[in-house]
Amino acid sequence: MKRLFPFLAVLAILASCKKDDDSGTAIEVRDPAEVEAENDADLVEYMSTHFYNYEEFENPPADFDYKIVIDTIDGVNADKTPIYDQVVTDEIYVESDDVTYKLYTLVVRDGDTEQIPAFGQRVVCNYEGTLTDGTVFDRTYNYPATFNTLSVVRGFGEICTRLGIGTGYTENGDGTISWNQDFGIGMVFLPAGLGYYSSSGSAYRYVNLIFKVEMLQYSDVDEDYIVVSSTTVSSPDGIPSHLEDVDGDGWPGNDDTDGDGVPNYLDADDDGDGIYTIYEYDKDEDGIPDDSNGNGIPDYLDPTYPVSN
């Protein structure tokens, strides 16, 4: 499998400038709100002047490969419907930047709408990441990629959590498989604030990105950890990461019950009371989080338990 390029989370802005790891020169860390305004204007302009091959998806030719192709609206294509008229616009607030970003998604084909992955689940998908000038900076090749939707940049994760999977695959008998051609297909247009922003490890600072995705499969994952003698050790707490969305906003990345800087889905002790979540979550194994002192707060999120008992 090709190494995933979009593994960085959206970075908090920590200083006005920092050293560029590649060139040794200082780079400016710009104001997020200013960059968002510029990015959004450029995205709207791009989507207003480009279209995708929607007519082929509406009436697929016999040899259609179900790949999204973007082209410019001009000449013989002057009457095409612009992408901007087809996308769904969402506003996503990023607390670390204190900025609300506009994100544009387009579900080209739904897939199985009863099986759509959530943030915190592991997906199997094909994808292609490009700049608005058509430059491909990352993509899958012979094999799909597998990753947690919380381990990629926010905008990429958003389109992954809006596409249904397909009905599976067929084993070819030679060690390979062929995926059934009914999986969800879509793309997302995202500003730098939901991408790499000013990351010194990225050549794509402050630029808009486009991801095309084919959603094949997903599964639960539990990625909490503990630190033993300065070594990070995996310690699943029994709660799938996508269910550690305490505030119910669909994004587990901002749920940090004990305020220790580690979101619950990565924290083996969610309430910071010194007792690992796995020992407080469901001791009687009835499938319901325990609330031993009856105060309406599950034990694993309640720092007063067992202190007050």
C-alpha positions in Angstrom: 0.0 0.0 0.0 1.3 3.5 -0.8 2.1 5.5 2.3 -0.6 8.0 3.2 0.4 11.6 2.7 -2.6 13.3 4.4 -1.8 12.0 7.9 -1.4 15.4 9.6 -4.2 16.7 11.8 -5.1 20.4 11.4 -2.4 22.2 13.3 -2.9 24.9 16.0 -1.2 28.2 15.3 1.5 28.4 18.0 3.7 31.3 16.8 3.9 34.1 14.3 6.7 32.4 12.4 8.7 29.2 12.5 11.6 27.5 10.8 11.0 25.7 7.6 12.4 22.2 8.1 13.2 21.8 4.4 15.0 25.0 3.6 16.1 26.3 7.1 14.3 29.6 6.4 11.6 31.2 8.6 8.1 31.1 7.2 5.2 33.3 8.3 2.3 31.7 10.1 -0.5 33.8 8.8 -3.8 34.7 10.5 -6.3 31.9 10.0 -9.3 34.1 9.4 -7.4 36.0 6.7 -6.3 32.8 5.0 -9.9 31.4 5.2 -11.3 34.5 3.4 -8.8 34.1 0.6 -9.2 30.4 0.4 -12.9 30.5 0.2 -13.0 33.2 -2.5 -10.6 31.0 -4.6 -12.7 27.9 -4.0 -15.9 29.6 -5.0 -14.2 30.9 -8.2 -12.8 27.4 -9.0 -16.1 25.6 -8.5 -18.0 28.2 -10.4 -15.8 27.8 -13.5 -15.4 24.0 -13.4 -17.7 21.0 -13.8 -17.4 17.2 -13.3 -18.6 14.4 -15.6 -22.1 14.3 -13.9 -23.8 13.3 -17.2 -21.8 10.1 -17.3 -22.8 9.3 -13.8 -26.4 10.0 -14.6 -26.4 7.8 -17.7 -23.3 5.5 -17.5 -21.8 4.4 -20.8 -21.2 0.6 -21.1 -17.4 1.2 -20.6 -17.7 3.8 -17.9 -15.1 3.5 -15.1 -17.0 5.6 -12.5 -14.1 8.0 -12.1 -14.7 11.6 -11.4 -13.2 13.9 -14.1 -13.1 17.7 -13.6 -12.9 20.1 -16.5 -13.2 23.8 -17.3 -16.6 25.3 -18.3 -15.8 26.9 -21.7 -16.1 26.2 -25.4 -18.1 23.1 -26.1 -18.6 22.8 -22.3 -20.0 26.2 -21.8 -23.4 24.9 -20.9 -22.3 22.5 -18.2 -23.6 22.9 -14.6 -20.8 24.3 -12.4 -19.7 22.3 -9.4 -20.6 25.2 -7.1 -24.3 24.6 -7.9 -24.1 21.0 -6.8 -22.1 21.0 -3.6 -23.3 21.0 0.0 -21.8 23.8 2.0 -21.0 23.2 5.7 -19.5 25.5 8.3 -16.9 23.9 10.6 -15.7 25.8 13.7 -12.1 25.0 14.7 -11.6 26.1 18.3 -7.8 26.3 18.1 -8.0 28.8 15.3 -11.2 30.5 16.5 -12.3 30.4 12.9 -15.4 28.9 11.1 -14.3 27.3 7.8 -16.5 26.6 4.8 -16.3 23.1 3.5 -17.8 22.0 0.2 -18.7 18.3 -0.3 -20.3 16.5 -3.3 -21.7 13.0 -3.0 -21.7 11.7 -6.6 -23.0 8.3 -5.7 -24.4 7.4 -2.3 -23.3 3.8 -1.8 -25.1 1.9 1.0 -26.8 4.8 3.0 -27.3 2.4 5.9 -23.6 1.9 6.2 -21.7 5.2 6.3 -18.6 5.4 8.5 -18.2 7.9 11.3 -15.3 9.9 12.5 -13.2 7.5 14.6 -13.9 4.4 12.4 -11.3 2.8 10.1 -12.1 3.0 6.4 -10.9 1.2 3.3 -11.0 3.5 0.3 -9.4 4.7 -2.9 -8.6 8.4 -3.0 -6.8 11.0 -5.0 -5.7 14.4 -3.6 -5.1 17.3 -6.0 -4.5 21.0 -6.0 -6.9 23.2 -7.9 -4.3 23.5 -10.7 -4.7 19.7 -11.3 -1.4 18.7 -9.5 -1.8 15.2 -7.9 0.0 15.2 -4.6 -1.2 11.8 -3.3 -3.3 8.9 -4.4 -3.9 5.2 -4.0 -2.6 3.0 -6.8 -2.9 -0.8 -6.9 -4.4 -1.2 -3.5 -6.9 0.8 -1.4 -5.7 2.7 1.7 -6.8 1.9 5.2 -6.8 4.6 7.9 -8.8 6.0 10.9 -10.9 9.0 9.8 -9.5 10.9 12.7 -5.9 10.4 11.5 -6.2 12.5 8.3 -6.8 16.2 7.8 -10.3 17.2 8.9 -11.6 18.1 5.4 -10.6 14.7 4.0 -12.2 12.9 6.9 -15.4 14.8 6.3 -16.0 13.4 2.9 -15.1 9.9 4.2 -17.9 10.1 6.7 -20.6 11.0 4.1 -20.2 8.1 1.7 -21.9 4.7 2.0 -19.8 1.6 1.4 -20.4 -1.0 -1.4 -21.8 -4.5 -1.1 -18.4 -6.1 -0.8 -15.9 -7.8 -3.1 -15.3 -11.0 -5.0 -12.2 -13.1 -4.5 -10.5 -13.8 -7.8 -8.7 -17.0 -6.8 -5.2 -15.6 -7.4 -4.9 -13.7 -4.1 -6.6 -10.6 -5.4 -10.1 -9.2 -5.0 -12.4 -7.1 -7.1 -14.7 -4.7 -5.3 -18.3 -4.6 -6.3 -19.0 -1.4 -8.3 -21.7 0.1 -6.1 -19.6 1.9 -3.5 -20.1 5.5 -2.6 -18.2 8.1 -4.6 -17.6 11.7 -3.8 -15.3 14.7 -3.5 -14.5 17.5 -1.2 -13.1 21.0 -1.7 -11.4 22.2 1.5 -9.5 25.3 2.6 -6.0 25.2 4.1 -7.5 25.5 7.6 -9.1 22.0 7.2 -6.0 20.7 5.4 -2.3 21.3 6.0 -2.4 25.1 6.7 1.2 26.2 7.4 2.7 22.7 8.2 6.4 23.0 7.6 6.5 19.4 6.5 4.1 20.1 3.6 4.8 21.7 0.3 1.2 22.8 0.2 1.0 25.6 2.7 -2.1 27.8 2.7 -3.5 26.1 -0.4 -6.9 24.7 -1.2 -7.2 20.9 -1.7 -9.5 18.6 -3.5 -10.0 14.9 -2.5 -11.9 12.4 -4.6 -12.9 9.3 -2.7 -14.4 5.8 -3.4 -15.6 4.3 -0.1 -15.2 0.6 0.1 -15.5 -0.6 3.6 -15.2 0.4 7.3 -14.8 -1.1 10.8 -14.6 0.0 14.4 -11.3 0.9 16.1 -10.3 1.6 19.7 -7.1 3.6 19.9 -6.6 4.7 23.5 -3.1 4.5 24.9 -1.2 4.6 28.2 2.4 5.6 28.8 4.6 3.2 30.7 8.2 4.2 31.5 8.1 6.8 28.7 6.8 4.3 26.2 3.4 4.6 24.6 1.5 1.4 24.9 -1.8 0.7 23.2 -4.5 0.1 25.8 -8.0 -0.1 24.3 -10.6 0.9 26.8 -13.5 -1.1 25.2 -15.2 2.0 23.7 -14.9 2.3 19.9 -13.3 5.6 19.0 -16.4 6.8 17.1 -18.5 6.4 20.3 -16.2 8.7 22.3 -18.0 11.8 20.9 -19.3 13.0 24.3 -20.9 16.2 23.1 -22.6 14.4 20.1 -21.4 16.8 17.5 -20.0 14.0 15.3 -16.4 15.0 15.9 -14.6 13.1 18.7 -11.5 15.2 18.2 -12.8 18.0 20.5 -14.0 15.8 23.4 -11.5 15.9 26.3 -13.4 15.3 29.5 -10.4 15.7 31.9 -8.9 18.6 30.0 -5.4 17.0 29.8 -5.0 17.9 26.1 -5.6 14.3 25.0 -9.1 13.7 23.4 -11.0 10.8 25.0 -10.6 8.5 22.0 -6.9 8.5 22.7 -7.1 8.8 26.5 -7.0 5.6 28.5 -8.3 7.5 31.6 -11.1 9.8 30.2 -12.0 11.5 33.5 -8.4 11.8 34.9 -9.3 10.1 38.2 -6.4 7.6 38.1 -8.5 4.7 37.1 -8.4 3.5 33.5 -11.6 3.8 31.6 -11.8 0.1 30.8 -12.3 -0.6 34.6 -15.1 2.0 35.0 -17.0 1.8 31.7 -19.2 -1.3 32.0 -18.1 -3.4 35.0 -21.3 -5.4 35.1 -21.1 -6.1 31.3 -24.7 -5.3 30.6 -23.8 -3.1 27.6 -24.7 0.2 29.5 -22.1 2.6 30.9 -22.1 2.3 34.7 -23.3 5.3 36.9 -22.6 3.9 40.4 -23.5 7.1 42.3 -26.6 7.8 40.3 -25.6 11.4 39.4 -26.3 11.0 35.7 -22.6 11.0 34.8 -21.1 7.6 33.7 -18.4 6.5 36.0 -15.7 6.7 33.3 -16.5 10.4 32.7 -17.0 11.2 36.4 -13.9 12.3 38.3 -15.9 12.3 41.6 -16.3 8.5 41.3 -15.1 6.5 43.2 -13.7 9.4 45.3 -17.1 10.2 46.8 -18.1 6.6 47.4 
